[in-house]
Amino acid sequence: MRPTNADVARLARVSTATVSYVLNNAEGRRISPQTREAVQNAAASLGYRPNLAARNLARGKSGVVLYVVPHVALGELPMQAGSRMTTALARLGLLQVQIFETDDDRHVVDAIENLDPLAVASLFPLPAAARDAVRAAGIPHIYIGTLPTLGEPHLLVGELRVQHLVSRGHQRMAFAYTGIHKRRALGEYWFDGVSHATRKRELPPLAVGVVTPETATEVVTGWVRDGVTAVCAQSDEIACVVLYGMHQARLRCPDDLAVIGVDASPMGVVSTPPLTTVQFEPHVVADVALAAVRRELGYPAEPEPESADIARLIVRSTT
């Protein structure tokens, strides 16, 4: 049978109330270090797990943290980081609920208004309506993408990509945007990083183009005609559309045009040729986000990484 707090109390030789105070980190209770240690050791020995629903009902709170999964191409990062956060927050008696962005933002707002969350976490900025709902609820928004420990991801990714292309002898580069308007903001974010890296090296200004299955052939043909030899795509998805356009135009990759993506999507492994990309480290992103959530909600802080190596280059055949 699942052990109860009464079992923990008997083993630690304290009252059930003391067990509750210790395991719930109750404020205003004077409990000696020896008693606190005895309760924690007894709970660990028995494999005791508190009933989170009952705990949160007793507190008069939902115990919910909303995690907004972005409606953009980022490989498996959002789900992997979210899963790690879910497990860690459960140990604190918190339930993380994952909400997926769609073209209609209403259900994100509904979740904020109806689930009574303690906080909202997201990798990227929330839609305006969701930001308004967070302010109205008076709860913190943990915007993971701007946490100081992560540095400036767009600059790091831009540097990784441009440095690699320069090492391959490329000077004249282009940037490929998505044709989906709602995802253009993320494209601007990655473009800024690539542009910063090229300006630092005094390379020619980036050529830019919106790449869709309908425009890809024309865009890549124009780039090659203008002397572009390498393309940084907004995502692996767009990089694959660039490769499609090259195939239609009978261009060779990387001989005529090198291509590099970002987000390490599984499709990059099976593209023709396999795609060079940048992969994010979800455990680093999750750990930095967890430290921020704990801090915002007043839980004891854990050591936070002094610096975060959040991304690495994966070199394949397109460069």
Summary of the structure (lengths in Angstrom):
residues: 319
radius of gyration: 24.6
end to end distance: 58.2
largest distance: 81.3
contacts: 1056
relative contact order: 0.12
helix: 49%
strand: 14%
